[in-house]
Amino acid sequence: MDEMANYYKERAPVYDRVYGYPERQADLRFLESHIQETYRGRKVLEIAAGTGYWTQYISRTARSILATDREVAQVDELLKRSYECPVDTRIQDAYHMDRLVDEGKSFSGAFAGFWLSHVPKERLKEFLTSLHQCLTPGARVILIDNSAVQCDRFPITGTDENGNTYQTRELDSGTTHRVLKNFPTLDELKQTTEPFGEFQNYIDLENFWLFQYKFKK
Ligand SMILES: C[S@@+](CC[C@H](N)C(=O)[O-])C[C@H]1O[C@@H](n2cnc3c(N)ncnc32)[C@H](O)[C@@H]1O
């Protein structure tokens, strides 16, 4: 099991603390409302859905959601919430969405919260290629992640040969984990997604950013 898997498995029961920080509340309310508008009536694929924090808001307007994550412990937490549209779950590696395609599944929306920052730069294309094979043309894709202000809590403690940055995170048990956490710029986000989609929106909040594009095939 890799470092990130251990970290998110152990952190699952207390993951939602990040949504309680007082300084994040205004940004969260804005994002919660924004994503509901985007996914109205859509079939949404959620990547690395974690404990389902965003799933609950998407479910208010979406037609259906397939919430995926690699960690059983995270999906167990997600299943404790209630949702307002049909939500299926799947233990699924974000880099191997081909399994869904084999089953004939396709989606008119995709969402990934706080996931892109964990994708190594050298695997971005692999991740997006994996994701896009499940989307219908015109699908709306939203990526949400932390802005660099998050480094005030978790300073960068390392950089590798590909330019990926790392933070050292400590859990309640006292274990420490070296977690890959990147902070892509708007230019980098545009460059990475341009071959696959039409840029639609970038919202730069104090604590988070939101990047949205329309999948074009
Ligand atoms: C920072 S959490 C984000 C959870 C949720 N999207 C949210 O915003 O609250 C990152 C999630 O990625 C999941 N994850 C890590 N590696 C993964 C992979 N290769 N494929 C799918 N999910 C993965 C972890 O289990 C964890 O739930």
The ligand as an ORCA input file, in Angstrom:
! r2SCAN-3c Opt
* xyz 0 1
  C      -8.119     14.948     -0.221
  S      -9.203     13.557     -0.282
  C     -10.580     14.282     -1.121
  C     -11.889     13.621     -0.778
  C     -13.142     14.323     -1.324
  N     -13.094     14.453     -2.767
  C     -13.329     15.691     -0.707
  O     -13.111     16.689     -1.422
  O     -13.714     15.786      0.451
  C      -8.434     12.578     -1.506
  C      -9.158     11.268     -1.784
  O      -8.471     10.587     -2.846
  C      -8.585      9.199     -2.622
  N      -7.585      8.539     -3.471
  C      -6.251      8.471     -3.299
  N      -5.672      7.844     -4.322
  C      -6.676      7.499     -5.180
  C      -6.712      6.850     -6.449
  N      -5.595      6.426     -7.058
  N      -7.900      6.679     -7.046
  C      -9.053      7.112     -6.453
  N      -9.069      7.732     -5.257
  C      -7.889      7.931     -4.636
  C      -8.377      9.069     -1.126
  O      -8.833      7.830     -0.642
  C      -9.180     10.271     -0.615
  O     -10.503      9.914     -0.344
*
